[in-house]
Amino acid sequence: MLKNKAAENYKIAQLARGNGNPNAAASRIYYAFYQAGIGELTEKGVLPEKYNQNVTLAHEQQRINKWTHGMFARAVRNPRLDLGKKLQDIIQDARVLREKGDYSDTDNVEDYELEEIFLRAPDILGGWGVPGVWT
């Protein structure tokens, strides 16, 4: 399910960038990485409590897994995601640009800042089996 959502966000990111909306593109490409990464970690049995034990206590009754963006930032370095340092850094860069695009009231994401992120996105998303994305 999350990988399907990641595919949707990736498509929207491409459309946003192509239509000259780099703030929206930055937000959607990061969420494509986030959803695909959480899906991949879950498939490989890596649960959020590995990165924050309070998650187990807070969500025990609802029996749901709750990942935060900070936990995902740490999880990107997990060898089970099978990313090299360069791709790990791309995801971290995408997070920084997402925060800039979503929350900065003084600065916008520029298209050139997205260049390498979009160039490497198929390697990351396709490697995690996101539907419709090939490496």
C-alpha positions, 0 to 999 in steps of 0.5 A: 500500500505505501509503495503505491502511495509512493508511486502516486507522489512520485508522479505528482512530483514530476508533474509539479516540477514540470509545471514550474512548481519546485516547492510542491515537487520537493514536498512530493518527492520526499514523501515518495521516498518516505513512503517507499522507504517505510514500506521497504523497511516494514517488508524487511521486518524493521519496525519503528520501535528500533529507532524509538522505543516510546513508539511501542508504548504510545501505539501499543493499544492501537497496534499500529506502527508510527514512523516519524520523519526523524526516525526515517532519517536515521533508518535511511542508514539501515543496511536493509534498505540497500542504499549506498552513502550517495543515495542516503544523502539524496534522501536527506537532501530531499528532506531538507528541501521538503522542509524549505518548500513546505515551511520557509516563509522567506525562501523557495526551492529552486529547480536546480536544487532538485536536479540530482534528487530527481536524477537519482529517484528512479534508482531509489524508488525502483530499487525498492520496488515502487510500481511503475518506477524502473532503475 
